[in-house]
Amino acid sequence: SIINAIMIVLFLTGSTATIMVRTLRNDIALYNELDDLEDAQEETGWKLVHGDVFRPPSTSPLLLSVATGTGAQIGTSLILTLICAILKIINPMNKG
């Protein structure tokens, strides 16, 4: 069963990698064509949003943003676990 799990992981990893490589190769070719053309002034795709995506938060420090995101993730996990325990979906007495 371990070999089956490893084979599934390798297959899914290969499939994802293939899709990503094809997509990135097409995007890079498109961007290189746009760079070659001097009259193409409008940018497309990630070039439109890369300034916003990689910009640090302006209203609060970065540490506060990280702490908020981590706290939200831990809080959500805690609440979902408690709800599952209350509904007897999970039982700590059943080990394994």
Accessible surface in RSA format (square Angstrom, percent):
REM  Atomic radii and reference values for relative SASA: ProtOr
REM  Chains: A
REM  Algorithm: Lee & Richards
REM  Probe-radius: 1.40
REM  Slices: 20
REM RES _ NUM      All-atoms   Total-Side   Main-Chain    Non-polar    All polar
REM                ABS   REL    ABS   REL    ABS   REL    ABS   REL    ABS   REL
RES SER A   1   123.46 104.3  76.97 102.7  46.49 107.1  48.10 102.4  75.36 105.6
RES ILE A   2   129.38  73.6 126.55  94.3   2.83   6.8 128.22  92.3   1.16   3.1
RES ILE A   3   131.05  74.6 130.58  97.3   0.47   1.1 130.84  94.2   0.21   0.6
RES ASN A   4    99.25  68.4  97.40  94.1   1.85   4.5  19.52  47.0  79.73  77.1
RES ALA A   5    53.19  48.9  47.86  73.9   5.33  12.1  52.55  74.0   0.63   1.7
RES ILE A   6    91.43  52.0  89.52  66.7   1.91   4.6  91.38  65.8   0.05   0.1
RES MET A   7   112.44  58.2 110.27  73.0   2.17   5.2  91.81  78.1  20.63  27.3
RES ILE A   8   103.18  58.7 101.11  75.3   2.07   5.0 103.16  74.3   0.02   0.1
RES VAL A   9    91.53  60.2  89.64  81.2   1.89   4.6  91.35  79.4   0.19   0.5
RES LEU A  10   106.75  59.4  98.62  70.6   8.13  20.4  98.82  69.4   7.93  21.3
RES PHE A  11   143.04  71.6 133.55  82.7   9.49  24.7 141.63  85.9   1.41   4.0
RES LEU A  12   102.24  56.9 101.84  72.9   0.40   1.0 102.04  71.7   0.20   0.5
RES THR A  13    81.41  57.9  75.87  76.9   5.55  13.2  64.31  86.4  17.11  25.9
RES GLY A  14    34.93  43.1   0.00   N/A  34.93  43.1  33.92  93.1   1.00   2.2
RES SER A  15    40.45  34.2  31.07  41.5   9.37  21.6  30.25  64.4  10.20  14.3
RES THR A  16    81.11  57.7  79.12  80.2   1.99   4.7  56.05  75.3  25.06  37.9
RES ALA A  17    49.11  45.2  42.63  65.8   6.47  14.7  48.85  68.8   0.26   0.7
RES THR A  18    65.54  46.6  60.27  61.1   5.27  12.6  40.44  54.3  25.10  38.0
RES ILE A  19   110.90  63.1 109.26  81.4   1.64   4.0 110.73  79.7   0.17   0.5
RES MET A  20   102.25  52.9 102.25  67.7   0.00   0.0  71.91  61.1  30.33  40.2
RES VAL A  21    74.03  48.7  71.66  64.9   2.37   5.7  73.34  63.7   0.69   1.9
RES ARG A  22   157.58  66.2 155.64  79.3   1.94   4.6  46.77  63.9 110.81  67.2
RES THR A  23    69.58  49.5  65.30  66.2   4.28  10.2  52.39  70.4  17.18  26.0
RES LEU A  24    91.28  50.8  91.28  65.3   0.00   0.0  91.28  64.1   0.00   0.0
RES ARG A  25   158.05  66.4 151.70  77.3   6.35  15.1  63.46  86.7  94.60  57.3
RES ASN A  26   101.09  69.7  94.46  91.3   6.63  16.0  24.39  58.7  76.70  74.1
RES ASP A  27    49.94  35.0  49.94  49.7   0.00   0.0   3.70   8.7  46.24  46.1
RES ILE A  28   101.15  57.6 100.40  74.8   0.74   1.8 101.10  72.8   0.05   0.1
RES ALA A  29    49.19  45.2  42.89  66.2   6.30  14.3  48.33  68.1   0.86   2.3
RES LEU A  30    85.45  47.6  82.89  59.3   2.56   6.4  84.92  59.6   0.53   1.4
RES TYR A  31    19.27   9.0  19.27  11.0   0.00   0.0  12.88   9.7   6.39   7.9
RES ASN A  32    79.77  55.0  78.82  76.2   0.95   2.3  21.30  51.3  58.46  56.5
RES GLU A  33   105.43  60.5 102.62  77.6   2.81   6.7  36.92  71.4  68.50  55.9
RES LEU A  34    41.93  23.4  38.02  27.2   3.91   9.8  38.06  26.7   3.87  10.4
RES ASP A  35    98.84  69.2  70.22  69.9  28.62  67.7  28.71  67.6  70.13  69.9
RES ASP A  36   115.30  80.8  89.07  88.7  26.22  62.0  29.55  69.5  85.75  85.5
RES LEU A  37   100.80  56.1  96.08  68.7   4.72  11.9  97.56  68.5   3.24   8.7
RES GLU A  38   163.32  93.8 136.22 103.1  27.10  64.5  56.39 109.1 106.93  87.3
RES ASP A  39   122.00  85.5  95.18  94.7  26.82  63.4  47.18 111.0  74.83  74.6
RES ALA A  40    38.55  35.4  11.53  17.8  27.02  61.5  21.35  30.1  17.20  45.6
RES GLN A  41   160.23  89.6 129.28  94.5  30.94  73.7  44.41  94.5 115.82  87.8
RES GLU A  42   142.07  81.6 125.92  95.3  16.14  38.4  51.05  98.8  91.01  74.3
RES GLU A  43    87.03  50.0  81.96  62.0   5.07  12.1  24.17  46.7  62.86  51.3
RES THR A  44    57.11  40.6  55.84  56.6   1.27   3.0  56.10  75.4   1.00   1.5
RES GLY A  45    46.74  57.6   0.00   N/A  46.74  57.6  34.81  95.5  11.93  26.7
RES TRP A  46   134.91  54.1 127.84  61.9   7.07  16.6 122.12  65.1  12.80  20.8
RES LYS A  47    46.15  22.5  41.36  25.4   4.79  11.4  23.72  21.3  22.43  23.9
RES LEU A  48   116.61  64.9  88.69  63.4  27.92  70.2  90.84  63.8  25.77  69.3
RES VAL A  49    75.61  49.8  75.59  68.4   0.02   0.0  75.61  65.7   0.00   0.0
RES HIS A  50    83.66  45.7  81.44  56.6   2.22   5.7  54.14  55.8  29.52  34.4
RES GLY A  51    45.94  56.7   0.00   N/A  45.94  56.7  36.99 101.5   8.95  20.0
RES ASP A  52    94.35  66.1  82.00  81.6  12.35  29.2  20.24  47.6  74.10  73.9
RES VAL A  53    97.53  64.2  69.23  62.7  28.30  68.2  76.13  66.1  21.40  58.0
RES PHE A  54   163.09  81.6 132.32  82.0  30.77  80.1 139.35  84.5  23.74  67.9
RES ARG A  55   131.38  55.2 111.69  56.9  19.68  46.9  52.38  71.6  79.00  47.9
RES PRO A  56    93.56  68.2  84.92  77.4   8.63  31.4  90.48  74.7   3.08  19.1
RES PRO A  57    49.68  36.2  29.84  27.2  19.84  72.1  36.95  30.5  12.73  79.1
RES SER A  58   101.12  85.4  58.67  78.3  42.45  97.8  46.87  99.8  54.25  76.0
RES THR A  59   135.32  96.2  98.04  99.4  37.29  88.9  80.50 108.1  54.82  82.9
RES SER A  60    30.07  25.4  22.65  30.2   7.42  17.1  17.87  38.1  12.20  17.1
RES PRO A  61    94.23  68.7  81.36  74.2  12.86  46.8  93.62  77.3   0.60   3.8
RES LEU A  62   110.88  61.8 104.22  74.6   6.66  16.7 104.22  73.2   6.66  17.9
RES LEU A  63   141.70  78.9 136.66  97.8   5.04  12.7 138.94  97.6   2.76   7.4
RES LEU A  64    97.75  54.4  92.69  66.3   5.06  12.7  96.68  67.9   1.07   2.9
RES SER A  65    42.59  36.0  28.28  37.7  14.32  33.0  27.44  58.4  15.16  21.2
RES VAL A  66    83.43  54.9  75.26  68.1   8.16  19.7  82.64  71.8   0.79   2.1
RES ALA A  67    56.48  51.9  42.45  65.5  14.03  31.9  49.77  70.1   6.71  17.8
RES THR A  68    85.49  60.8  75.79  76.8   9.70  23.1  71.01  95.4  14.48  21.9
RES GLY A  69    42.26  52.1   0.00   N/A  42.26  52.1  35.87  98.4   6.39  14.3
RES THR A  70    68.57  48.8  64.49  65.4   4.08   9.7  49.35  66.3  19.22  29.1
RES GLY A  71    39.77  49.0   0.00   N/A  39.77  49.0  31.82  87.3   7.95  17.8
RES ALA A  72    60.83  55.9  46.11  71.2  14.72  33.5  58.22  82.0   2.61   6.9
RES GLN A  73   131.34  73.4 122.68  89.7   8.66  20.6  39.08  83.2  92.26  70.0
RES ILE A  74   111.90  63.7 109.57  81.6   2.33   5.6 111.38  80.2   0.52   1.4
RES GLY A  75    26.01  32.1   0.00   N/A  26.01  32.1  25.64  70.3   0.37   0.8
RES THR A  76    77.06  54.8  72.57  73.6   4.49  10.7  50.67  68.1  26.39  39.9
RES SER A  77    60.39  51.0  55.21  73.7   5.17  11.9  35.29  75.1  25.10  35.2
RES LEU A  78   105.92  59.0 101.03  72.3   4.89  12.3 105.29  73.9   0.63   1.7
RES ILE A  79   101.71  57.9 101.19  75.4   0.51   1.2 101.68  73.2   0.03   0.1
RES LEU A  80   103.18  57.5 102.96  73.7   0.22   0.5 103.15  72.4   0.03   0.1
RES THR A  81    70.92  50.4  66.40  67.3   4.53  10.8  47.19  63.4  23.73  35.9
RES LEU A  82    93.54  52.1  93.49  66.9   0.05   0.1  93.49  65.7   0.05   0.1
RES ILE A  83    80.62  45.9  80.03  59.6   0.59   1.4  80.62  58.1   0.00   0.0
RES CYS A  84    37.47  28.3  37.47  41.8   0.00   0.0   0.97   2.5  36.50  39.4
RES ALA A  85    43.36  39.9  30.44  47.0  12.92  29.4  30.67  43.2  12.69  33.6
RES ILE A  86   132.43  75.4 110.41  82.3  22.02  53.1 117.67  84.7  14.76  40.1
RES LEU A  87   116.30  64.8  92.73  66.3  23.56  59.2  96.83  68.0  19.47  52.4
RES LYS A  88   177.28  86.5 152.17  93.4  25.11  59.8  98.39  88.6  78.89  84.0
RES ILE A  89   119.62  68.1  87.73  65.4  31.89  76.9  93.19  67.1  26.43  71.7
RES ILE A  90    80.50  45.8  72.91  54.3   7.59  18.3  76.79  55.3   3.70  10.1
RES ASN A  91    76.10  52.5  61.66  59.6  14.44  34.8  17.09  41.1  59.02  57.0
RES PRO A  92   112.80  82.2  89.10  81.2  23.70  86.2 102.53  84.7  10.27  63.8
RES MET A  93   153.26  79.4 135.35  89.6  17.92  42.7 106.63  90.7  46.63  61.8
RES ASN A  94   117.27  80.9  95.90  92.7  21.37  51.4  31.62  76.1  85.64  82.8
RES LYS A  95   182.33  89.0 144.35  88.6  37.98  90.4  97.72  88.0  84.61  90.1
RES GLY A  96   127.04 156.7   0.00   N/A 127.04 156.7  64.58 177.2  62.46 139.9
END  Absolute sums over single chains surface
CHAIN  1 A     8929.7       7607.5       1322.1       6277.9       2651.7
END  Absolute sums over all chains
TOTAL          8929.7       7607.5       1322.1       6277.9       2651.7
